[in-house]
Amino acid sequence: MSTATFRIWRGEKGAGKFQDYSTEVSSGMVVLDAVHRIQAEQANNLAVRWNCKAGKCGSCSAEINGMPKLMCMTRLNSLPLEQPVTIEPMKAFPHVRDLVTDVSWNYSVKKNIAKFTPRPPDAPDGTWRMAQKDADRVQEFRKCIECFLCQDVCHVLREHHMHEQFVGPRFLVYAAALEMNPLDQADRVPALRQQYGIGLCNITKCCTKVCPENITITDNAIIPLKERVVDRFFDPLTKLFRVFGAGSR
């Protein structure tokens, strides 16, 4: 057993301050374990959101030493415990209390993305045929646990607060899972450019870095979607084809 200090943000609706708590820690503990011990022994009214404690529900997202992480998956032996460990709420969303933020904006964004729209079945038994490589391509995106760490680290949302113009990396991943599904026939490319604001992403790969499911967000989802937008709206050959194609009809 040893003792470590945790500098936890306390307050409501954006107002508050850091408060230091010293507690005993032991081998194998994660940040959430320490927070629970502090909550049980020193701060019974500390607000913290968690559920599975297994890195699969995405509930315990926070900023640990300035980096968006899951508290239940951040081991204390990975942190410099000779210094206070800072724990604060995500900065891209409205603050509720202590370590809890209001992430409901994300769910309203998801409702505005065109849902899966399958093409007619292509087999006599009324089912579809799909190549394994196509199934594998979109399966990666389905690993998302909606912890919203990628949303929190994105500078467009975190620093510029452009929530009305940009859906964020999580929902570009969601759109990619639909757009790259060969069974889907909906066209989301115009919305990617206009409503979803994909042009605001400058592909710094910070979202990929913080993803606890190791989804290759930037390279496998965002960049291919950007290419589709460029091909549709900015490729000079496509523009010529539209001009002359329209004139020949």
C-alpha positions in Angstrom: 0.0 0.0 0.0 1.1 3.6 -0.8 -0.6 7.0 -0.8 -1.4 9.1 -3.8 -3.1 12.5 -4.2 -5.9 13.0 -6.6 -6.8 16.6 -7.7 -10.5 16.3 -8.6 -12.8 19.0 -10.1 -15.7 19.9 -7.8 -18.5 22.2 -8.7 -21.7 22.6 -10.7 -22.5 24.0 -14.2 -19.0 25.1 -15.0 -18.3 26.8 -11.7 -16.0 25.2 -9.2 -12.4 24.4 -8.4 -10.0 21.5 -7.9 -9.9 19.8 -4.5 -7.1 17.5 -3.4 -7.8 14.1 -1.8 -5.1 11.7 -0.5 -5.9 8.1 -0.4 -4.3 4.7 -0.2 -3.7 2.9 -3.5 -2.5 -0.6 -4.3 -1.2 -2.7 -7.2 -3.8 -3.3 -9.9 -6.0 -0.3 -9.1 -7.4 2.0 -11.8 -8.4 5.6 -11.5 -12.1 4.7 -11.0 -11.1 2.5 -8.0 -9.4 5.5 -6.4 -12.4 7.8 -7.2 -14.7 5.3 -5.6 -12.5 5.0 -2.5 -12.5 8.8 -2.2 -16.2 8.9 -2.7 -16.8 6.3 0.0 -14.4 7.6 2.6 -14.0 11.4 2.1 -16.5 12.8 -0.4 -19.9 11.1 -0.3 -21.5 13.7 -2.5 -18.9 13.4 -5.3 -20.8 13.0 -8.6 -19.2 10.5 -11.1 -20.8 8.5 -13.9 -19.9 4.9 -14.4 -21.6 1.5 -15.1 -19.7 -1.5 -16.3 -16.2 -0.9 -15.0 -14.9 -3.0 -17.9 -14.3 -0.5 -20.7 -17.4 -1.3 -22.6 -20.2 1.1 -21.6 -18.3 4.4 -22.1 -19.8 6.0 -19.0 -16.8 6.9 -17.0 -15.1 9.2 -19.5 -13.1 12.1 -18.0 -9.9 14.0 -18.5 -7.0 12.5 -16.5 -3.9 14.7 -16.4 -5.3 16.6 -19.3 -6.0 13.6 -21.6 -9.5 12.2 -22.3 -9.6 8.7 -21.0 -11.8 6.1 -19.5 -11.3 6.1 -15.7 -11.9 2.3 -15.5 -9.2 1.5 -18.0 -6.5 3.9 -16.8 -4.2 2.0 -14.4 -2.5 3.9 -11.7 0.8 2.3 -12.5 0.7 4.1 -15.8 0.6 7.5 -14.1 3.3 9.5 -12.3 1.9 9.1 -8.7 4.6 11.3 -7.2 2.6 14.2 -8.5 -1.2 14.9 -8.0 -3.4 13.1 -10.5 -5.8 15.6 -12.0 -9.3 14.4 -12.8 -11.8 16.7 -14.4 -14.9 16.4 -16.6 -14.9 16.4 -20.4 -14.6 20.0 -21.8 -16.6 19.6 -25.0 -20.0 19.2 -23.3 -22.0 21.2 -20.8 -20.9 20.6 -17.2 -23.5 19.2 -14.8 -21.7 18.5 -11.6 -18.2 17.4 -10.5 -17.1 14.8 -13.1 -20.4 14.5 -14.9 -21.2 16.3 -18.2 -24.4 16.4 -20.3 -23.7 14.4 -23.4 -27.3 14.3 -24.7 -26.3 16.5 -27.7 -24.6 13.5 -29.2 -27.9 11.5 -29.3 -29.7 14.3 -31.0 -27.0 14.4 -33.7 -27.3 10.7 -34.3 -31.0 11.1 -35.0 -30.3 13.5 -37.9 -28.1 11.0 -39.8 -29.9 9.1 -42.5 -30.6 5.6 -41.2 -29.6 2.3 -42.8 -31.6 2.0 -46.0 -31.1 -1.5 -47.6 -31.3 -2.1 -51.3 -33.8 -4.8 -52.5 -32.7 -8.4 -51.7 -30.5 -10.0 -54.4 -31.1 -13.7 -53.6 -34.1 -15.9 -54.3 -34.7 -16.5 -50.6 -35.2 -12.8 -49.9 -31.8 -12.2 -48.4 -28.6 -10.3 -49.5 -25.2 -11.3 -50.6 -22.1 -9.4 -49.3 -18.4 -10.0 -49.8 -16.5 -10.8 -46.6 -14.0 -8.0 -47.1 -16.9 -5.5 -47.2 -18.3 -6.9 -44.0 -14.9 -6.7 -42.3 -14.5 -3.1 -43.4 -17.5 -1.8 -41.6 -17.2 -4.1 -38.6 -14.4 -2.0 -37.1 -16.7 1.0 -36.8 -19.3 -1.1 -34.9 -16.8 -1.5 -32.0 -17.6 2.1 -30.9 -18.8 2.2 -27.2 -19.9 5.9 -27.5 -17.6 7.1 -24.7 -17.4 10.3 -26.7 -13.7 10.7 -25.9 -13.0 11.4 -29.6 -15.7 14.1 -29.5 -14.0 15.6 -26.4 -10.5 15.7 -27.8 -11.7 17.2 -31.2 -10.6 20.9 -31.3 -13.6 21.8 -33.4 -15.9 20.9 -30.5 -13.6 21.3 -27.5 -12.0 24.7 -28.3 -14.2 26.3 -31.0 -17.6 24.9 -29.8 -18.9 24.5 -33.3 -21.5 21.9 -32.3 -24.1 23.3 -34.7 -21.8 23.0 -37.7 -19.9 19.8 -37.0 -21.1 16.3 -35.9 -17.7 15.2 -34.6 -15.6 12.1 -35.2 -17.9 9.7 -33.5 -20.7 10.4 -36.0 -18.4 10.5 -39.0 -17.5 7.0 -38.0 -21.3 6.2 -37.7 -21.8 7.7 -41.2 -18.9 5.7 -42.6 -20.3 2.5 -41.3 -23.5 3.2 -43.3 -21.9 4.7 -46.4 -19.4 1.9 -46.8 -22.0 -0.8 -46.3 -22.7 -2.2 -49.8 -26.2 -3.1 -48.8 -27.1 0.5 -48.0 -28.5 2.8 -50.8 -28.9 6.1 -48.9 -26.8 9.0 -50.1 -25.2 10.9 -47.2 -22.5 12.7 -49.2 -24.3 16.0 -49.6 -25.1 16.0 -45.9 -21.4 15.2 -45.0 -20.4 18.4 -46.7 -23.2 20.6 -45.5 -25.0 19.5 -42.3 -22.2 17.3 -40.9 -19.4 19.7 -41.5 -16.7 17.2 -42.5 -14.6 20.0 -44.1 -14.0 21.3 -40.6 -11.9 18.3 -39.7 -8.2 18.9 -40.3 -7.2 15.2 -39.7 -4.9 15.7 -36.8 -5.6 12.1 -35.7 -6.2 13.1 -32.1 -9.5 11.3 -32.1 -7.8 8.1 -33.2 -5.2 8.4 -30.4 -7.8 8.5 -27.6 -10.2 5.8 -28.9 -10.3 3.0 -26.3 -11.4 0.5 -28.9 -8.5 1.4 -31.2 -10.8 2.3 -34.1 -8.7 3.9 -36.9 -11.1 6.8 -37.0 -9.1 9.2 -39.2 -7.5 6.9 -41.8 -10.4 4.4 -42.2 -13.5 6.6 -41.7 -12.9 10.3 -42.0 -10.4 10.4 -44.9 -12.4 8.1 -47.1 -15.5 10.2 -46.5 -13.6 13.3 -47.3 -12.5 11.7 -50.6 -16.2 11.0 -51.4 -17.1 14.6 -50.8 -14.2 15.9 -52.9 -15.0 13.5 -55.8 -18.6 14.6 -55.8 -18.2 18.4 -55.4 -14.7 19.5 -56.2 -13.2 17.1 -58.8 -12.9 19.1 -62.1 -13.5 16.1 -64.3 -16.8 15.4 -62.4 -17.8 19.0 -62.9 -17.1 18.8 -66.6 -19.1 15.6 -66.9 -22.1 17.2 -65.1 -21.9 20.3 -67.4 -21.6 18.4 -70.7 -23.7 15.5 -69.5 -26.6 17.8 -68.6 -26.2 19.6 -72.0 -26.4 16.4 -74.0 -29.7 15.3 -72.6 
